[in-house]
Amino acid sequence: MTGKTIGEIQIGDTAEFAKTVSETDIYLYAGITGDFNPAHINAAYAEKTFFKARIAHGMLTAGFISTILGTFLPGPGTIYLKQDLRFLAPVRIGDTITARVEVTGKMDDKNKVTFRTICTNQDGTMVLDGEALVSPPKAPR
């Protein structure tokens, strides 16, 4: 299976992915990455922070964008080249996050596509904003 090629992608194309963040997701992410920051895994510590409770890793949320780019748009065969991110609000256990990408530019001669990347929670609050650059798969020969 191959994703969309540059010729099949249009400016304005969008794709979304939604997931409810669980406590298990946070612990698994910490174990995989080694990021055991107590703001994510220690309730007593987190209660004393600005957020007053444990929050998900920012990069866990950003990973939902990777899901879209590598699975849906452009899809399988895509090479993720660059991502700029701004973390705007915390993601808490039980939040349903919707990641969304929108094609904002194409460089046909270089086989590169730019995307606006955002994540919002169930209340419509934007928790992440950014821009991605990818190289979509090439047409089979």
PERA-V612502 format. One line per field, one symbol per residue. psi: psi as a letter, one per 30 degrees, with the letter a starting at -180 (. if undefined). Layout:
psi=???
This chain:
psi=kkakleffkkkfklllkkkkkleeeeeeeeeefgjhkffefjeeeefglefglkllkefeefffeeeeefeejfakfkjjekkkkkjfllklkfkjkjkkkkkflkieffhkkkkkklklaffgkkfkkaklkljlllkk.
